[in-house]
Amino acid sequence: MKTLHRFTLKSYLLPFLLTFFVALFVLFMQFLWKWVDELVGKGLDWSTIIQLFFYISLSLVPLALPLAILLSSLMSFGNLAEHYELAALKASGLSLQKVMAPLVFFTLGIALLAFYFSNSILPYANLKMNRMMFDIHNQKPALSIKAGVFYNGIDNYSIRVESKGEDGKSIQKVLIYDHTEDGNNRIITADSGLMEMTSNKKYLILDLKDGCSYEELAREKDPASRSLPFLRNKFKRQIVRFDLSGFKPNHTNEDLFRENHQMLTSRQLSIMLDTFKIQRNRLQSDFSQTLSNGYMRNAEKFLSQKKHKSVPGDSSFFSMMNKQDKNMIIESALGFARTIKGQVEARQNELDNNRTSSTLFEIELNKKFALAFSCLVMFFIGAPLGAIIRKGGLGTPVIVSILFFVLYWVISISTEKMAKEGVLHPIPGVWIAPVLLFPLGIFFTVKATSDSVLFDLDSYLTIFKKKKNENSPGLQ
């Protein structure tokens, strides 16, 4: 490897790794802020949290990678230009293209890895993440009985304690409503007690002291009687056990999520697209055949029933019918029309669902390839921009990178949404953003090669002053 190649790769690699993990962290925090309400209070163990965060981070790589390439290429070439290293390389006879060449191949390798990641690793990460998020969403909040508040988290029970001791176990003034049978048929009160879970956390044990239980007996002898037998039982000590099996985390079968478009590889997506196409053609063919056969059967039935009432040479025998026959024919026609309308609407809904699913799968398939192309586009925007701006560090490069990335992301999100709504075809809906920005990268590369002062404010001020002096001749 040439010294130049090692030098450029070294100046690029560290900013790339730094910006990638910073971008990933920022996107992860944004995701966490959005879903924090789903995670807090569920009693998740650390292993579950670490796994979930890991899969979330993997799912954010397609968004962080283009931003990291844009920012790191802008920073590295901005540093080279700011410290006149790029000028020295050009003075030695090297063009900007030769300086960029090793990084172009390096970015091409990243683009290929990005495609492999989005095709093989990302579907697996999405599968795991969505399954875990689904289980967490349906999991009950962790057991938390607070003083002075009724707690209804345990099925068929409502528990209230007046106060809790500093040890977290001692409780005073306990009130328990038992709803295991319809209504509040059983109530337990106690002056004090202890609250703790079993070692396997399957049961909550309340060791109550100095209390009383009240129970209404069922209407067995006289259901119409308004008065009910009432049982009161005082106790010095009573142990109440609550089943906490409902608080265990569920593990949903992953097969329920495997056919989602975000959990499939490019080959699986292509197979599903072919399946949707076959289903769509079959639906259209079956519907046309059913409609045609149904119409012809009704028409033949109508003609065979009324043929004897027709008059030779009369093209219309409807006028020869009596009023009762006319009403019957009209009602039959209306009923047939309603049936056809219902069939049309049902088949149209099936076709709409088929097209919607097909669109989602085609968008996901194209996004895998568009990610790799976007990495190259972001490099060809960032590298020449850095050479033109001639500013390194995290100041100007960050601002410029954010502006271009926001432009790319807004266009991408808007066109993808239009594709999902059927306004655009899925292919342009995915590819418009990188394709539109690619000529911009070529333009910046051409300007950087010719040492353009495209973003130099002083040069524009000089031109403005020169024009002003030409229009305002001085004193002779």
N, C-alpha and C positions, 0 to 999 in steps of 0.2 A: 504494500500500500504506500502510495506516495505521501510525502510530508504534508502536502497541501490537503490531501484527502483526510488525513488524520487530524489536521488542524481544524478544518471546517466541521468535521463530524464531532469533534470534541467541543467546539463552540456551540453546536446545535443540540447535542444530546442532553446535557444538563438542563438547559432551559425547557426542553421538551418534557423531561420527566417531572420537573418542578411544576410546570403549568398544567400538565395532565392531572396530577394528584390534587392540585389546588382547585382546578375546575371540577373534578370529581367530588371533592369535599363540599364545594359550594352547592352543586346540584343535589348532593345527598342531604345536606341540611335543609334545602328547599323542600325536598320530598318528605323529610322527617317532620318539618313544620306543618305540612299539609295533613299528615296522617298521625300526628302525635296523639290525638284524642282516641284513636283506635287502639293504641299501644299502652297508654297509661292506665293503671288500675286493673290490668288483667292478670297480674301475678306471674308474668313470664320469667322463666329461669334464664340464667346467663347464656347457656348453650343455645337456646332458642333465639335469643336476641342477637347473638353473634352470627348465627346462620342467616337470620333474616337480613341483617345489615350487609352481610357479604353478598347475598343474592341481589339485594337492592343496588349495591354498588356495581355489580356486573351489568345489571339492566340499564344503568346510566352511562356506560362506556360509549355507546354510539353517539350520544350527545356531547360527551366531554372530549372525545378524540379529535373531531374537526376543530373545535375551539382551541385545544392544546397545540395542534399543528399550526394554526393561524398565528397564535400568540408567540409561540416559541420561534417560528421562522422570522417573524417580525422583530423579535427581541435580538436574536442572534445576528441577523444582518444589520440591524440598527446599531448594535455594539461594534461590529466590524467597520461600519461607515463612520461612526462617531469617533473612534480611535484611529482613524485613517489607515486601518489595516486593509480595508477594501481598496482604498486608493493606491496603496503600495503594491497590492497584487495586480491591479490594472496597469500600474506603471511598469511592472516587470513583464508585461506583454500578455497577461491573462485576461480574457474577457469575463464578463459577469456569468455567462453561460457555463464556462469551464469551472468557475468557482462554485456554481450551483450544482454542477453535474453529480458529485457524490451524494449530495443531499436529495437530489431528485430520485436516485436509485434507492436511497434509504427510505424516502417517503413512499416510493412505489412498493417497497417491501412491507411497510406499515399498512398500506392500502390492501395488499393481499392478505395480511394477517387480520385486518378489519373485516374483510369478507368472510374469512374462515371463522372468526369470532361470531359474527352475526348469523352465520349459517349453522354452526355446530354448538357453540357454547351458549349463545344468547337464548335460544329456545329452551334449553335445559334450565338456565337461570330463571327465565320467565315462568316456567312450569313450577319450579320450587317456590318462587316468591309468591305467585298468585295462590298456590295451594295454602301456604302458610298465612297469607293475609286473609284468605277466606276462613280458615280455622280460627284465627284471632278475632275476626269480626263476629263470628258466631259464638265465641267463648264468653262465658259469664265473667263479670268483673270479680276480682279477687275478694275473698271474704274480708269485710271491714265493717264491724259493728261499732258505730260511734255513739257516744253518750248523748242522751236526749233526743235521739232520732230513731224512728221506726226503720228497721232493716228488713227488706223483703226479698233479699237475694236468694234465700233458701226456699226451694219450692214448697208451697202449702204452709209456710210459716211466716209470721210477722213478729219480730223481736224488738223490744225496746229496753234499754238499761238507763237508769237515771244518771249514774256516774260510774267511772272506771278508775281503778287504782293505778298508781305509778308503775306497778309491775306489769300492767296490761292484762292481768288475769283476774284480779279481784273486781267484782261488779256488785252494785247495790241497786235496790228497787227494780227488780226484773219483772217484765210483763211479756207474756208469750201468747199469741193468738194461734190456735191450731186450726188450719183449714184443710186438713187431710180428708175430712168429710165435708159435704156441702154446708157452707155457713160457718159462723164462729161458734161451733158446738162445744169447744173446749178452750178454756182460758186458764193459764197458770200464772200465779204471782208469787214473788219471793222477796224477802227483805235483803238477802245478800247471796253470794255464791262465787264460784270460780269458773272461769271459762278457758278451755284449752283444747287443742287438737291432738288427735292420736299421732303416734310417731310416723305412721304411714300417710298421714294427712287425708285419710278417707272419712273421718268422722269428727264432728265438733261435739265436745262433751261439756255440758253445763251441770255443775254440781251445786244444786240449789239448796238453800237452808231457810227454815222458818217461813214456810209459804203455804199456799192453798191453791187447789185446783177446782175449777167449776166446770161442770159438764151437763149439757142438756141431753136427756135421753130421747130416742126417736119415738114417733107416734106409732106404736105397734098395736095397742089395743083399740084405741079410738082415734083414727086419723083426723076426724072432724073436730076433735076437742081442741079448744084454744089453750088450755092449760097443759103444760108439759112437765113430766117428772124432772126434777133438778137434783143433781148430785154434787155435794161439796165435800172435799176431802182435804183436811189439814195435814201437814207433814213437817217433820223436823229436818228431814233431809230427803232429797229426791234427785236422781240423776236422769237428765234428759239427753238423748243422743240424736244428733242430726246427721243424715247421710249427705256427704259432700261429693258424691260421684259426679254430680252435674258440673262441678268446677274443674274436672279434668280436661286437659286440652284434647280436642278431637283431632284425628288424623284422617282427613278425607282422602278417599282413593284418588290417586293422581290421574287415573284413566278418565275421570270426568272432565279433565282440563286438556287432555292431549290433542283433541281435535280443534282447539282454538288456534286461530291463524298465527298468533304470536309464539306458539310452542312447536312450530313445524320447521323443518329444514327446507331448502329450496326444492329438493327433489319431491318431498312430500307435498309441498305447496303446488308444484306442477301437476302432480297426480290428482290433487283435489280440484284444481282448475279444470282438468279434463273431465272429471266426474261431474262437476257442475254444468259443463257444456253439454254432456250427454243427457243429464237430467232435464236441462232446459229444452233441448230438442225433442225429447220424449214427451214432455208436458205439452209443448205446442202441437206436436203431431197427434197425440191422444185427444186433445181438446178439439182440434179441427175435425177429426174423425167422429168423435161423439156428437158434436154439434151438427155435422152434416147428416149423419145417420138418424139422429133424433128428429131433425127437421123433415127429412124425406119420409120417415115412418109416419109422422103426424100428417103430412100432406097426402100420402097414399091412403091413409085411413079416412081422411076427410073426403077424398074423391070417391072412394069405394062406397061410403055411406050415402052420399048425396048424388051419385051418378044417375040414379033412376029418376030424379026430379029435374034433370037438365033437359032443355029443349034443343032439338037439332038445329044447328046453325046459330044458336045463341051463345056468344062467347062468355057470357056471365050468367050463371044460374043462381047467384046470390039474390038477385032481384025477384026471382020466382019463388023464393021460400016464404013460408009464413013467419009471423013475428016470433013465435016460440023457437023455431029453428034458427032464426037470425040471432036471437039472444044467446042461444046455446053455443053457436059458432063463435060469437064474440067473446063469451066467457072462456071458451076453450082456448081461443087465441091469446087472450090476456094471461091465462094460467100458463100457457106454453111460453109466453114472453117473460113472465116472472121467473119461470124455471131456468130459462136460458140466461137471464140477467144474473141470477144467483150463481149459476155455473161459471159465467164469465168473471164475476167478481172473485169467486173462490180461486179460479185458475190464475187470475191476475195477481192475487195476493201471493200465490205460490211462486209465480214468476218473479215478482218483486223481491221476495225473500231470497230466491236463488241468485238474482242479480246483485243484491246487497252483499250476500256472503261471498260471491265470486269477486266482487270489487275489493272487499277487505283482504282476501287472499292474494289477489294480484298486486295490491298496494304493498303488502308485506314482502312479496317476492321481489319486487323492484327496489324496495328500500335496502335490501341486502347488497345489491350491486351499486346503488346510488351512494351508499356510505363510503365504499372504496373510492369512487370517483370524487366525492366531496373532499376527501382527504387530500387528493392531488390538487384540486381547485384551491383549497385553503392555503396550500404551500405556495402555489404560484401567485397568490395574492399577497401573502405575508412577506415572502422573501424579497421581491422587488420593492415593496412598500418600505421595508426596513432600510434598504439601500437608498431610497429616495428621501425618506424622512431624516435619516441619520441620527436617530435617537434610540438609545438602548434602555435597559432597566425596565421598571414596572410603571413608568409614568405615561408618556405619550403612546407607547405600544399597546398598553392595556386599553386606553380610550379608543384608539383606532380599531383594535381587534374587536372590541365589544360592539362598535358601530357596524362593522361589516358582518359580524356573526348574528347580530340582531336582525339585520337586513336579510341575511340568508335564512334565518329561522322563521321570521314572519312570512316570507314568501313560501317557504316549505310548508308551514302549518296551514296557511290559507289555501294553497293549491291542493294539499292533501284533503282538507275538509271539503273543498269543492268536488273532489273526486269521490269522496264517500257519499256526498249528496247527489251524485249523478250529473253534476254540471260539467265536469271534466272527465275525460277518459283516465283510468288509473295511471297509465304510463306517463303522460305529460304532467299529471298531478304530482308525481313523485320527482320527476326529472327537471321540471322547470327551474327550480332554485339553483342547483349546481350548474345547469347549462347556461343560465343567464349570467352567472358570475364568472364563468370560464373566460369569456372574451375580456372581462375586466382584468383578469390575471395576465392575459396576453398583452393587454394595453400597458399595464404597469411594468411588465418585463421589458417591453420595447423602450419605455421611457427611462427605466433604470439603466438599460444598456447604453443609452445616449447621454447619461448623466443629466437627466432632466431635473429642473428645479420646480417640479410640479407642486410641491407643498412648501416651498420657501416663500414666506410672506414678504421678505425684504426684496426679493426679485420683482414681485408684483408692484410693490411700492415704488421701486426704481423706474419701472415702466410707466407707472402713473405720473410720476414727477417729470419724466422725460416728455410725455405727451402734453403735460400742462405747460412746460417751458416752451414747447413748439407752438402751442396755441396762444401764448402770451409773450410776444417779442419784447426783449429788454430795451433799455434806453440806448440810443445810438450815441 
